[in-house]
Amino acid sequence: MMRLLVYDPAWPFYVPLLRAALDSRWEVRAAANDPAWLLRELPEADALLALRLPAEARAAAVPRLKALCFPGAGVMHEDASELPAGCRLCNVYEHEIPIAEYVMASVLLHVTRLCQYDQSFRSGRWDGNGRTGGEPHGEARGKTLGLLGYGHIGQAIAVRARSFGMRVMAVCRDPHRDLGAAPAPDFLGGPADLGDLLANSDFLAIACPLTSATRGLLGAPELARLRHGAFLINVSRAEIIDEDALYEVLRDGRIGGAALDVWYRYPAANNEILHGSRLPFHTLPNVLVTPHLAAWTHALLERRMARIAGNLSRLARGEELERVVLVGTWRGEAQ
């Protein structure tokens, strides 16, 4: 019998799906936010599903832990010495569908002004109605959607944007790579083409990973290149955009607005009240603010747990694992 520990606040969603997908060789145990439980259980665990392996628990994992399954596309460990020797850190995608839908919902809400007109109509006003001389709203068709990043998420967004008659431009690290079955955007450039992307986008969606090269990539000079009415959508990582510069362009109305689903600060506890930034983005009327929920759907959970279960089955059979990000090297304090 092999043992999987699920140490994550979302364990009530994960565990039933994992138990249904795994064969009888696996025993699944779960908890969250209980370091003492983790320390007791780790010496007998073959795999751990968690956001990270706490440093104080690393020694307990040394005898047996073979895999750390991260239930998302990024990882919180970048140094192999943070994991026991031989422990493979694997991540999982499957988030591009709901995130692409979130991006398109943001585009449509902005062009139709649906939220604005919903609120005004509740007070009896007929703003935006042609029979009363209301101002017409916009359309997505014919607009240019810029994509900063053209991986799983960017490609899924492009498919949906095309169906609305939008022009798609994208910039990515390697514009010459084989896209396979993915649609080719109307323009695909490299990092040197960032300025053109910014200057020509009616909507700019951030869909690249946070790396040393992309951290702070969009600062005040870059944001100044956006069109006056441009609308920015960040579904990647907040730190790709300079926090102060973004707040200032939105506060001053130098761009049309933003939909922000990723943040500079996150709660340490589930019930903590926190707005996601030291700056009051949540008070700005031209910003849609959501708590990093774009990908969090029931279908996403089913797809991700099926992928993780497949990897665990490979582990039980002694086969190579999929999506290995790094392999641990830590052998103890005396190494």
Stockholm file with secondary structure:
# STOCKHOLM 1.0

chainA/1-335         MMRLLVYDPAWPFYVPLLRAALDSRWEVRAAANDPAWLLRELPEADALLALRLPAEARAAAVPRLKALCFPGAGVMHEDASELPAGCRLCNVYEHEIPIAEYVMASVLLHVTRLCQYDQSFRSGRWDGNGRTGGEPHGEARGKTLGLLGYGHIGQAIAVRARSFGMRVMAVCRDPHRDLGAAPAPDFLGGPADLGDLLANSDFLAIACPLTSATRGLLGAPELARLRHGAFLINVSRAEIIDEDALYEVLRDGRIGGAALDVWYRYPAANNEILHGSRLPFHTLPNVLVTPHLAAWTHALLERRMARIAGNLSRLARGEELERVVLVGTWRGEAQ
#=GR chainA/1-335 SS CEEEEEESTTHHHHHHHHHHHSCTTEEEEEESSCHHHHHHHGGGCSEEEESCCCGGGHHHHTTTCCEEECSSSSCSCCCGGGSBTTCEEECCCCCHHHHHHHHHHHHHHHHHTHHHHHHHHHTTCCTTCGGGTCCCCCCSTTCEEEEECCSHHHHHHHHHHHHTTCEEEEECSCTTSCCTTSCCCSEEECGGGHHHHHHHCSEEEECSCCCTTTTTCBCHHHHTTSCTTCEEEECSCGGGBCHHHHHHHHHTTSSSEEEECCCSCCCSSTTCCCCSSSSCGGGCTTEEECCSCTTCCHHHHHHHHHHHHHHHHHHHHTCCCSSEEEECCBCCTTC
#=GC SS_cons         CEEEEEESTTHHHHHHHHHHHSCTTEEEEEESSCHHHHHHHGGGCSEEEESCCCGGGHHHHTTTCCEEECSSSSCSCCCGGGSBTTCEEECCCCCHHHHHHHHHHHHHHHHHTHHHHHHHHHTTCCTTCGGGTCCCCCCSTTCEEEEECCSHHHHHHHHHHHHTTCEEEEECSCTTSCCTTSCCCSEEECGGGHHHHHHHCSEEEECSCCCTTTTTCBCHHHHTTSCTTCEEEECSCGGGBCHHHHHHHHHTTSSSEEEECCCSCCCSSTTCCCCSSSSCGGGCTTEEECCSCTTCCHHHHHHHHHHHHHHHHHHHHTCCCSSEEEECCBCCTTC
//
